[in-house]
């Protein structure tokens, strides 16, 4: 089992560096070779990034909804964020990073599994204290 964050799912639908690795991860999940989970903020984060990509002209207007449906079609198991919030706030306060990023860390910690991310800032700031954080690029 692995926690994935929105940065990984975005590579399924927006061609970027490490897209082939993210797609391979998704395909392993689809074939039942890997279990993927995420906190329930996952969808909101993906939707936010897609609408932002529309505004920046990275994707054409109207594509955010279609690409969001693609992600929904391969949705990791979502876990409620409420039970994770206290721990996420503790991590965020200490590391001085966003709480929503720390929800993924708290979930991986609770489930005793790896967190796969393409967020280099998250890796840089948190991996020293949370060695279960894995860079997508290292897969």
C-alpha positions, 0 to 999 in steps of 0.5 A: 500500500502507498499513499499518493498525493495530487502531484502524482495524479496530475502527472497522469493527465498533464504531461510533465517530467516523470509522467511515465513513472506516474502512469506506470504506478496508476496502471499497477493500481488498475491491475490490482498490483498496488494499493493506492490511498489518499486523504479525501482532500486529494480530489479538491487538490487535483481539481484546483491544480487543473483549473489553475492550469486552465487559467495559465493556458497550460490546458484549454478551457473546459479540459479541467472537467474532462481530466478530472473525470479521468482521475475519478475513474482511477481514484485511490482509496480515500480516507477521511481527513478529520482523524488526520488533522491533529497530526497534520497540524503538528507536522505543519507547525513544526515544519512550517509547511501547508497542512493539506500536504501534511495530511498525506504524511499523517496518513502514510504515518498512520498506515505505516506505508510510503508516501509517493510524491512529486513535490520536491519541496515536501521531500526536501522539508520532510524526508529527514524526519519522515523517511517513508516519503519517496520521490516519484522520480526515484521509482 
